[in-house]
Structure formats: C-alpha cells, structure tokens
Amino acid sequence: MPCLDPVSQNLWGEAPWDELYVIPDRTGHVVAEHQAIVAAINDGDAVKAGQAMQAHLEAGMTMLIEYMANQKR
C-alpha cells in the first residue's frame, strides 16, 4: 500500500472500525466508492479522485451517524 499522507493516516487511526463494519449495506457502498477513487487515480484526475475520496469519507460518516442514532432508540 502506498504511503498515506499524514491527514489520511490520522483519519485511518481514529476511525471507529468496530461500528463501521456492522453498518448494514455499507460494504457494497465502500466497494463502489473505492472503485471510483481508484478509477480517478488511474485516469490521472486528481480533482476527481479528491472528490471521490471526500464523498467516500462523508458517506461513511453519514451512515455511521445514522446507524448510531438508530441504535440509541
């Protein structure tokens, strides 16, 4: 795996992995999101790769927040 920049390393280390792995349907979304990121990188489109990565992080955060809110009910 290529070296992650320091911001990505911090995000990776702080991610709530236990919760992320139990969110229903998240795995399918993650695969598609990663494919979009890799495709943009392969195309040499840094802007599109950055947008895909931002969308990936935001989707994960949104799904996690929704999942945790529903667990408290």
N, C-alpha and C positions, 0 to 999 in steps of 0.2 A: 504494500500500500504506500503510495506516495506520502511524503511528509505533509501533515496538515498544518496550516498556518496557526499561529498562537490562539487566535479567536476561536477557530474551529476546535482546537484541542481543548480549550476551556469548556466550550459547549458540550463536547463529547463526554468529558469527565463529569459534568454536572447533570447530565440527562437522567431523568427518572426512569431508568431502564425497566425496572420491575413493572411499573404501571404501563409503559409504552407497549410491552409485549402482550398485555391482556386486553387491549382495546379491540373490541370486535371490528373486523374488517380492515384493520389498519395495515396488515401485511400486504394485502393487494394494492392498497394505495401507495405504500412505500416502494414496492417494485416498480410501479408505473412512474413514480416521482424520480426514482434513481435512474430509470431508463431515459427520462427527459434530460436529466443533468448530464449523464454520460454522452448522450447524443449531441447535446450542445457543445460539450468539450471536444468531442470527435470532429465536429464541424468547425472548430476553431472560433466559435462565437462566445466570447467571454461575457458579453452582456446577457445573452440568452441563458448561459449557464448560471450566472449570478441570479437572474430572475427565477430560474427553476429551483435553485437552492433555497432562495428566500421563500418561495411558495411551499417547498417541502417542509422547511422549519415551521412556517406559520400553520400549515395544515396539521402537523404533528402537535403543535401547541394547542390549537383549537380543539382537536379531537381529544386530547388529554384533559383539557379543562372541562369539556362536556362530559366526558366519562367520569371524572372525579365528582362533578356536580351531581350526576345521577346516582353515584354511589352513596352520597350523603342523604338521599331521600329515603 
